[in-house]
Amino acid sequence: MKTTDDILLKPAMLFAVMKNLPLILLAVTFVPLSCSLSPYFILFGIAASAAAWYRLLYIRSYQYLITAEFIRITHGIFFKRVDQLEMFRIKDYIITQSFLLQLFRLMVLTLKSTDPENKIILLMGIPESDITDIIRDRVQTARHNNNIYEIN
């Protein structure tokens, strides 16, 4: 992957399913309850299924566009929100992988920045890759192009 290309990342479908597993199990639990106890439990099953579908679609609506100049995060189903962070503002990178994320080769990338509006940016459920090296190179290039020097 070239460092000049734009990179578009989305959370993996498996990550969205893992995040929704409690709601999915709750919806599946209400089906036998509606058969044995009361048919009204099917309403709770439908509500839990609808909540699980919405949450799944919401997680999958995230898009992370990484260019040479900025990172743009877009998310939302009914109302879209777009956050943009300039590359030269990024200070630190943290990769987090739970045991399940390691099994499925996914990661959560946390970016810390000096932007007052977006101090912490989470790129959740993205495929495991060398994206931190690419972002680091782009941050260094953006700082050099904008004559920004860090003083500790």
Order of alpha helices (4+ residues) and beta strands (2+ residues): beta-alpha-alpha-beta-beta-beta-beta-alpha-beta-beta-alpha
